[in-house]
Amino acid sequence: MIDKHFYKHKRNYLIQSLLAMVMIFTILHVLDIVGHTMAFRIIGSTSLGASTFIAFSVPHTETARARNILGGYGIAIVVGICGYFIANRVDLLFFLMHERFVYEFSAALVLGAIVWLMNLFNLQHPPAAGFGVGVVVDVWDINSLIVILGAVIFLAFFKTALRKRIINLF
């Protein structure tokens, strides 16, 4: 049941797990200080937790590239903000849509746009797509988005700086 590569790379398994732990602790601490709502902190922390897992478990895959992490979150944040404003500003009732479906419809549009753009520009990073949907369905403030962007940049930089010392664990 234990991964066959574990015994050969015990040190990497331990160090990379500890690095991921330190990374997410730092991100959560800062997000907790400036996070606007509990739901947004949860959405941000789960997305960044998944990104951290990818960055330190399979650092040499396409989705773990710094370009994909940064680009994926960039797309997700921009499209998510657009979806948020559509849900809050556009009179979707004009389109005979019941008010309770406005956020669901906007979130679906956002996810479709994120998937299309990430694939179009080869910037696939699945946790970022989830974050983009979260931007639509919860209240946020600019400080929270800045912290998320800072955390994403920090994660990409840290992972890139260690790229020669970390390995794919599976």
N, C-alpha and C positions, 0 to 999 in steps of 0.2 A: 503494500500500500504506500510506502514512502517512495517519493520520486527517485528514479534511478540515478539522477544527476546529483542528488543531495550529498552523498558521501564524498564525491569528488570536489564539490564546491561548497562545503559547509560554511566556510568563512564568508563567502558572498551571500549565502542565504541569510546569515545573521546580520551582516553589515547593511545589506540592502533593505532588510526589514526594519532595522533600527533607523536608517535614513528616512524611510517612508514615515515612520512613527514621529520622528522629530519634525519633519516637513508638515505633516497634517496637524500636529500639536500647535506649531507656530501659526499656521493658517487659521485654525479654529480660534486661537486666542485673540488674534487681531480682529477676525470677523465678529467675535463675541463683543468686542469693545465698541465697534462701530455699526454692527448689524442693525438694520432698521426694524425688522419684524422677525419673530421666531421662525416663521415659515421660510422666509428668505434666507435666514442663516442655515436652516436645514437643507434647503435646495442647494445653496452654495457649497456647504460642507460635504454633502453627499457627492455632488459632481466633482469637486476637487479631490475628494477621497478616492473616487474611481480613477481620476487622472493620475493621482499619485501612485496608485496601485500599478497602473499601466507603465508609468515612467520608471518605476523601480523593479518591476517584475519582468517586463519584456522591453527593456530600454532600446533594443536594436530593431524594433519593428516599425513599420510605416506610421502607425497611429501614435507611437511614442516619440516621434521626431519633434524637436522643438518647433519646427515650422507648422506641423499639424496641431500641436497643442495651442500655440499662439494664434494661428489662423483659424482654427476651429472655434475657439472662444471668441475671437474677434467677430467672426460671422454670426455666431450665436447671440452675442450681446447686441450687435447692431440690428439684426433681424428681430430679436426678442423685444427690443425697445420699440421698433416700428409696430410690431404686433400689439404691444401694450397700448400704444396710442390709438391704434385702430379700434381696439376693444373699448377704450375709454372715450374716444372723441367722435368716431364715425357713428352715425345713426344707423346701426345695422337693422333696427326695427323697420327701416324703410324697405329693406329687402324681405320683409315679412318673417323675420327671424325673431323668435321668442327671446325676451331679454335674458333668460337664464342660459341660453345657448351661445351668447356672444363670446364669452371667454373660451368656451370649448372650441368654437369655430375659429377664433383667432389663434388659439394654441395649435390647432391642426394646421392652419395656414402657415404658421411660423415653422413648425416642424418640417412640413413639406418643402418650404423655401430653404431651410437650413440643410436638409438632406441634399437638395438639388445643388446648392452653392458649394457645399463641402466636396461633393463629388465632382462638380464642374472644375474646381480649382485644385483638386487632389489634396484636400486638407481635412481628411476624415479623422475626427476625434469624437467618438460617440458620447462620452460624458458631457462634452460641451453642448451637444444637441439637447440633452436633458436640461441643462442650465438655461438654454434659450427659451424652452417651454416654460420653465419656472419664472422667467422674467415677465412673461405674459400674465400668469395667473396669480401673482402676488404683488403686493405693494413694496416698492423698493425706493431707495434714495441714491443720489449720486455718490455719496461716501461709500456705500456698500458695493457699488459697481467698481469704484476705484480700488477698493480692497481686493475684490475678486480679480481684477486685471493685474494688480500688483502681485497677488499670489500666483497667478498664471505665469507671469514674467519670471518671478523668483523660481518657480518649479522648473520652467524650461531652461533657465540659466544654470541652475544647480545640477540638473540632469545632464546638460551638455558639458559642464565642467568636469563631471565624473564619468563621461561616456567611455573612456579607455579603461576605467577601473571596475565598471559594473558589467554584468553579463545577463543574458536572457535566462531566467530561472526555469522557464518551461518552454 
